[in-house]
Amino acid sequence: MAQPGTGHGAGPGAPLTDEARRLLDALPTASLLFDAEGRILHVNPSAERLTGFPAADLIARGLDLILAPRGSAPDPLQDGDQEFPATGADGTSFWACLTTVPLPGSACRVGQILNVTGRREAEGALALSRQREALGLLTNSVAHEFNNFLQILIGYIDGLKRRLGDRQEPFIQRAISRSADATERAAILTRQLLAYSRRIAPEVRAVDLDAIVAELAGRLAPDLPPGIRLVVSTTPGLPRAISNPTQIEFALRHLVANACEAMPSGGTLTLSTFRVDPGDRAMQQPDEGIVGIAVADTGQGMSPEMLARALAPFQTSREAGRGAGLAIVHGLMKRQNGTITLDSRPAEGTQVRLSFPAAPDRTLH
């Protein structure tokens, strides 16, 4: 694709005068000269700084040198802006925008490359914000309707308790007990959905994450699908977390359900706690450190593309129409001053980490 050359000079026979070369080299933006076949003839110093590659390498290999894997190469002979994923010499990824125009009196074209990563990230953040707003409105409507039906069920179950509570038939007692338990959990879920949709910050306090994980594991273990082994790993001396225990359980149940669906043939589900030493400035209470819960599976994992979109509303690796992705969990974590991070690779499983500010020492006594 490229025509050989050295340094910043144009290739053999390039119609670039010394004055034009000086002007091109003086430009503050990454600029290149292309011949009539799209080969690079000249690279200015700004392009070297942007890409990290010397001019000779860019002239020898063309734009393919900075093209990210699975990216689509731009056409230097095409008019208009062309954005493509690029990788610098140091391995840093960024979004590049190539714009070329004809050079007057010549068959060559002058091109400019800009780093548009910031703009694309801002556009993505705006789109994600709008999606979450739409999810919040939808969630509010559904939660209110669900709550209306739930109140009817609760009323009838209470009536059955009063009329059949003294009956000793095992089936009746089991049906009443499980129905009451199911409606109680459904009521908790409804409150969490309403809290999410209204953007209400939950009441937080110092909680023992090891105790929450152990208690939840005991309730979940009997209902796990066949072939899934549950492993619980706690952290000795773990500080308490500033969080909301009800919302933690809601988030963990969602993550456990996702993990189980990622292991249709069985596997290992691990619930563990962890701590991060004080000093991490990512949290509002860095002096106390960070504590959290990790949910890991040995399932199918996610592709890099799916992983990048996993926290966006309505994204799911399952069949269409199922689940709201991890957007609700993400929203709940943000309202507790917490964070959610994911690590996943295809065929190697997924780990989700929920991190919270650690409680000050005085709350432990």
N, C-alpha and C positions, 0 to 999 in steps of 0.2 A: 504493500500500500504506500510505502514511503520511498522517497528518493534519498540516497545517501548524502550526507553532508557532515560538516564538522563545526563545532562551536555554535555561534549564533549565525553563521553565514548561510546564505542560500545555497542550494544544490547547483550542480553544473548547469549553466545556461539559464539561470533564474534571472528574470528581468527586474532585478531590484537594485536601484542605484544606491550609492553610499548615503545620499541624503535621505532617501526613503527608509533605508535601514536604520539610520540614526533616529528618525522620527518614530519608527516602530519600537525601537529599543527604549525610547524615552517615555512611552505610554505607561501609566501606572497600572493598567489592567493587563491580564495575561492575553497576549496577542500573538497570532500566528499568520504566516502567509502560505496559502495553498496554491498548487498549480492547477491546470485545467482538468486534471484527472483526480484531484482531491488529495494529492500527496503533499506532505508538509515540506516547505522549502526554507522557512525561517522561523525561529522561535525567539521571542524577546525575553529579557531577564525576569520580568514579572511572571511569565508562564513557567519558568524554571522554579521560581519561589512557590508558586501555587501548587505545582505538582510534585516538587521535590526531585524531579528527574533532570539531568543535564540536557541541554538542547540537542546534543548529538544523538542521544538515545531517542528523543521524541522524533527527530527527523528520520532516524533509521526505522523506527517501528510504528510511527503514526499514533493516532489516538487510541488504538488498541492497547497501547502500553498502560494507559490509565483507566481503561474500561473495567468496571467491577464484574466479577463472575455473574453469568446469566444476564448481564446487561445488554442492551441493544445499542450498537455503535451509531453515532450520529453521522449524517452525510454532509461533508463540508461544502458540497455543491448545492445544497438545498437552502432556499430562503426561509427566513423566520427563525424563531428561537427553538432550539432542540435541547431538552433536558435529559440527562442520563446519569446513572450511578457511576461514580468514579472512585478510584483508590489511589492515594498518593504513594510516594516512594517509601514512606515510613509505615505504610499499612493503614493509615487513617482513611476512613470512608467519608465521602461527601457527595452532594448532588451538584453537578456541573451543568451550566447552560452555555451552549455554543451558538453564536450568531455570526454569520458570515455575510459579506457584501462584495460585489464585484469591485475590483481595483480598476479605476478609470484608465482607459488606454491599454489594457492588458487582459489576457485571458485568465489571469490569476484572481484569487479572492482573498480578502483580509478577514480573519476571524478573531473573535474575542471570546474568552472563556471566563465565566463568572462563577463563584461559589455561591449557590442559592440555597444552601442547606437551611440557613436561618429562616428564610421566607417559607420554604416548604414545611418546616417544623411548625411555624406560626399558623399556616393554613391548616395543617393537620390538627393542631390543638383547637383551633376554632371549630373545625368540623366535628371533632370529638365532643366539644362542649355542647354543640347543638344536638348531637345524637343523645347525649346524656340528658339534656333538657327534655327531649322528646320521650326518652325512656321514663323520666320522672313523671311527666304528665300521664303517660299510659299506665304506669304503675299505680299512681294515685287513683285513677278511675277504676282499675281492676280491683285494687285493695278495698275500696269503699263498697263495691258491689259484692265482693267476696265476704266482707264483714257483715253485710246484711243477711246473707244466707247463713253465715256462721251463727249469728245470734238466734236464728230460728232453731238450728240444730242443738245449740246449747240449752235452749228452753225445753225442747222435747227430751233431751237426755236427763235434765234435772227432774222432769216429771216422771220419767221411767225409774229414776233412782228412788223417788218417794214411793212409787207404787210397787216396785219389784225389789227394792233394796233388801227386804227380809227373806226373799226367796233364796233357797240354798242350792238351786240347780247350778252346776259349774258353768254351763254355757251362758246362762243369764248373767251371772256374776262377772264372767270374763268379758262378755259383750259390753256390759255397762262400764267396766273398768277401762277397757281399751278405747271405747268411744269417748269417754271423758278425757283420757289422756290425749287422744288424737285432737279433740277440739281445743284443748289447752295449748297444744303445740301450734295448731293452726292460728289461734288467737295471737300467740307470740309472733308468728311469721307475719300476720297481718299488721301488727304494730311496727315491725321492722320495715315492712314495705312502705307504710305510711310515713315513717320517720325518714326513709330514703327520699320519697317523692317530695316531701315538704322541706328538704334540706335542713332538718332540725339536728342540731348537735346533741348527741346522747349524753346522759349523765355518766361521768366516769369516776372511778375510784381505784384504790390500790387493790389488785386481785392477784391471786396465786395461780399462775399459768400451769404449773405442774399439776395442781389439784384439778383444774378445769380439764386438762387433757386426760388425766387418769379417770375422772368421773365419766367423761364423754365416751372414752374407749370402752368402759364397762357396759354402757348402754348400747353402743353400736355393735360390739363384737357378735352378739347372737344373731343380728340381722344382716351381717355381711354376706354377699353372694358366695356360693361354694368355690373353693379353690383360692380364696384370698386370705392371706395370713396377715394378722394385725400385729405390729411391733410398736411398743411404746418406749420411748427413751426420754428420761427426765434429766434435769441438770441440778446437781447438788448445790445448795446455797443460792439458788436463783432468786434475784430480787423480785419483788412484786412489780406488776405492770400497771400503769395508769390507763385504764380501759373500761369498757362496759362488758361484763361477763355474758349477758344475754346476746349481745351482738357478736361476741367472739364465738359462742356456740353456733349461732346462725351461720356465720362464715365458715366454720369448720365443717358443719354438716354439708354445706354446699360443696366444699372442696373434696370431702370424702366421697360424695356421690359422683363427682367428676372423676376422681381417681379410680373408683370401682368400674365405671363405664369404660375407662381406658385400659382395663385389664379383663377383657371378656373371657380369656382362657385361664384366668387366675394369675396370681403374683403376690407381691409383698407390699402392703400399705404401712407406712411408717409415720407415726405421730411423734414429734420430738420438740423439745424446747431448746432455746439457745440464748446466749447473751453476747452483747458487743460491749467492749470496754468503753468507759467514759471518754469523751473527747470527740465523738462523731458529730460534726456540725450539721448533719442532714436533718436533725430533729430540733425541736424547739427547746428541749431540755437536755442538751448534750452533756452537761456536767454529770448527770446521773447515769448515763449510758443507755443502752437499748436492750430490751428483752423481747423474745418472740416465740412463735410456734411455727414449725415447718411441717408440711404435709407432702410426703413423697410417695411415688408409686413406681413400679417397674413395668409400666405399660407401654403403649404405642409411642408416646412422646409427640412432640409437635415439630413441624417444619419451621425453619427460620421465619418464613413469611407469616405463618399462623401465629407464632410466638410474638411477632411484632404487633399483631392486631388483637392479641388475646384479651386485653383489657377494654377494648372498644365495645360499646353496646351492640347487642344482637349478633356478635361474633360467636361462632361455635364450631367445634371440630366434629360435632355429631350431625345427624341428618337435619335438613332444613326444618325449621319450625320448633326445634327443641331448645329450651334454655335461653337465658339472656346473657350468656357468657359470664365473665367475671366482673362485669361493670358494677353490679350491685355490691359485691364484696369490696371492690375498689372504693366505691362511694362511702360505704360504712367505715372503712379504714381511715379515709381522709378526715371524716368527722371526729375521729378519736385521736387525731394527730399521729396516726400510724401510717405505715406504708405497706404495700404488697409488691413483692418481686417474684419473678418466675425464672426458672432455669429448666430448659427442656431440649432434648435432642431426639430425633426420630429413632425409634426402636430401643431407646435407652431410658425412657421414663421422664417424669416431670417432678420438679420440686417447687412448691409454692411456700414462700416465707412471709408471715405476718409479723411485722415489727412494731413495737410500742415503746414509748418512753418509760424508762425504769422509774419506780417511785422513789422519792427521797428516803433516806434511812429512817427518818423520824416516823414514817408511816408503818414501819415494820414492828414497832414496839407498842 
